[in-house]
Amino acid sequence: MTPRGADLTGLSAAYALDALDAADVRAFEAHMDVSAEARTEAAEFADTAALLGLAVDPETPLATLKASIMAQLASTPQVEREPDARFSGRAESIAQARWFSRPVRALLAVAAAVALIVGGGIAVTTINATTSQQASADRLAAIYAASDMTSIKTTMEGGGEATLVYASSLATAALIVDGMHSLPPDKVYELWYINDDGARPAGMLNVGADGTTWCVLEGTMLHGDSVGVTVEPRGGSTTPSADPVLMIASA
């Protein structure tokens, strides 16, 4: 328990992870009532924890686990509890921070999850909190949070790795690349949704000098679509002008 009058600014992470006791929760929520920075930090820690948890493959529990838990429940006395009002306050405080006061640091939650996938440093080296970038970060976070999120990794020709993450329920996909070659100024990487009916433009993939980046595709991903990348003239094309340098089929 935090001593009375102690500095509460360092409790954001513990609060987001439900690691505080009831007294500390009340103290920190009172602190958030007067501190927008504390509300924002708590929301960002909660986002980051969720993304990091979703960025690794789930483990299949032992077949005997459920039976073991149910057996323990059957033999354990259950005590009725009164609803704990602190959780409604916590949810409201975090929601306010998430939707009304998200600074540049909010994008680092997405970057942290991308870093786990590419196995290297954070994939966003310079972040400006533009509306477009925040929208992309929110869309990527939504893909990770979807119950049907699927992740497919492949090795690119010439080295490097690419990971396609998508959620059919959202009809949205994102591509994360590590080790992709940069292009001359007159060329761009263009993204496509590809199926038997042809290819549909899905935006540009801007690859920096380190070859590591991520992008949420534009448009709607249809069932059975593959995601391809071609090298196009600067400004892009309406149809692919060359064979894809990268193609990932959805599962």
N, C-alpha and C positions, 0 to 999 in steps of 0.2 A: 504493500500500500504506500502511496506517495505521501510524505509528511505534509501536514497542513501548511499552506503558504509556499510550497515548493514550486519551482518553475515547471509549468505544464507543457512548454513548447516541444519537448522531446518525446511526448507520448502519442504522437500522431500514428506512428506505425503500429504500436501496441493496441491502440484503439481500433484501427482498421482490421486487425487480426483477432479481435475479441479476446485480447490477452490481459485486460484490466479487470479488477474486481469492481463490484457495484459502486463503491465509494469513489474510486478513481474515474469511473465512467461518468458519474454525476458531476464531478469536478471538471473533467475535460469538456463535457457538453456545455457546462456553464461558460468555460473558456471560449468555446467555439461560438457561443452566442454573441461575443464581443470581438472575435478575431476572425476576419475573413481568411487570413492566411492559414490559420489552423484548420478551418473547414476545407479549404482547398487541399492542403497537405493530406488530410485524412482521406479525402476522395481519391487522390492520386495514388496513395498507398493501397487502397482497396482495389483500384483498377489494376495496378501493377501486380498485386498478389493474384488476382483472377487470371490475368494474361499469362503470368509465369506458370501457373498451374495448368493452363490449357495448352501450353506450348510443348509439352512432352507427351509421348504416347501413354495412354492409360494402361495400367496393369490389370490383368484379369485375376480376380480374387479366387482363392481356392474354393472348390465346389462345396467343401464342408463348412465354409465360413458362415453362410446364412443359417444353417442348421444349428451351429454352435451359438450364434448370437440369439436366435429365437429360444433355444433351450435356457440360456441365462436369463432372458427376459421373463420366461414363464416362472422361474424360481426366485425372481427378485421383486420384493414388495415395491409397489408403485405409489408415490406420494403426489397428491394433487398440488399444483402450484398456481398461485394467482398470476394473471398476466403481468409481465414486467414492462412497465411503461417506458423504461429506458430505451427499448429497442425502437419504439416509434420515434422517439426524439433523435436517436442515432440515424435512422433512415432519413428523416427529414433534413437533418443537418448535412449529411453527405449528399443528398439529392440537390439541395440548394447549391452546394459547392460545385457539384458536377455540372449543373446546367447554367449557373449564373456567374461563376467566377473561375473559369479555367484558363490559367496563364500558359506560357510556353512549356512549363514543366509537365503539364498534362500529357503532352505528346511523348514524353520519355517512357511512359508505360508501354506504348506500342513499340518503341525502339528497343526496350528491354526484351520483349517477347521475340522480336526479330533477331536480336543478338543471340538468343538461345538457338534459333533455327540455323543461322549461318555459322554458328560456332566461333564467332570472332567478336570484334568490338561492336559497339552500338552502331547501327546502320544509318543513323542520322547524325551527321557531324555538325551541321548548322541548321537550326530550326527557327523559322520566323512564324509567329502565331497568326498566319493568315486564315481567312475563312475556309479557303480551299483545303489547306493542309489539315486544319482541325476536322473538317468534314471527312477527309480521307482516313484520318486516324480513328474517328468514331466508327466509320464503316468497317475498318479492319478489326477493331475491337468487337463489333457486332458479329462478324464472321467467327471469330474465336469463341464467342459466347454462345453461338447457336448449338443446339443439341445435336444437329446433324453435320457439324463441321468435319470436313475431310481434308487431310493433308497428304500430298503426293510429292515425293522428292525424286529428282533425277540428276544424273551427271551430264553436264553440257559438253558438247564436242569441243575439244581443245582444253578441257579442264574446267573446274568450277562446278558449282551446284545450283540448281534452281528448285524451289519449292512452291507448288501450287496449293493454296488453301481456298476452300470454297464451301458454301452452304447452299444446298439446293432450295431450302426453305426461304432463303433470302434472294435467290437468283443472282448471287454476287460472288465474285472471285477476286483473289489477290495473288500477285506473283512476287516472290522474294528471291533475289539472286545474289550469289557470292562468287566472285571471280570471273565476272563477265567482262570481256574486252571492251575498252572504250572505243569510240568511233571518231573519225575525222569530222570537222565542223559541218561538212556538207551532207552528212548522213545521220539518220536517227534509227533507233529501235522502235518499231511499231508493234503493238499488241493486237491480236485478233481472236475472236471466237470463231471456231471452224467446225462445220458439220457437213453432211452430205449435200446441203443446199449451197455451200460456198463459205466465204469468209466475211465476217462483219468487223469493221474497225472497233477497237476497244481501248484506244488511247496510246500514249507514248510512254516508253520506259527510259527515264533519264538515268544513265549510268555514269557515276563519277570516276575519278582517277583510281580509286581503290577497288572498283568493280563490284561494289556491294550496294544494293538499294532494294526498295520495295515499292509496289504500286498497286492500288486497287483499280481493277479494270472498269472502264466505262461501259454503260449499256447493261443489257440483261443477259445472264448466262442461261441458256436453255438446256433441258435435259439431253445428255449425250454430247454436249459441246466439248471440243478440245480447245486448249489455249495454245496459240502459236506466237512466235516472235519472228519478224523479218527485218532486214536492213532496208530502209527506204530513203529516198531523197529527203533532204531537210524540209520539214513541213508535213511530211507524211503522204500517204496515198489512199485512194478510195478502195483499191483492191491490191492484193500483194503483187509486187513486181519481181519477186524472187522467191525461191524455196525458203521455208522457215529455217532459221538457225537453231530454233528451239521449238519443240512440240511436246505438250503434255496432255494425254488423254484423261478425261475425268473417269472415275471408277464406275 
